[in-house]
Amino acid sequence: MEEKFITVKTFGFSQDVAIVQTYMEMRGIDVFMKNSTLNRLTYPIFDIEMQVKESDYETAKNALIEGGFAQPEDFASY
């Protein structure tokens, strides 16, 4: 059975995505960027969602906090 992906962080600006994605991948966390389609002006059409495997959620959440990309209060109880 395939593992479900869930959103761990949402981005409104595409330029923020590459830095955080690289950081997460360097920590060994696989990420998928949902809604990363850009229009001709290179602005996201929708918010970009960083998704991780459900089993990696806590690790990803802690990595985002440790890296300064999120605060503990950014995460609702999962």
Secondary structure, 3 states (H helix, E strand, C coil): CCCCEEEEEEECCHHHHHHHHHHHHHCCCCEEEECCCECCCCCECCCEEEEEEHHHHHHHHHHHHHCCCCCHHHCCCC
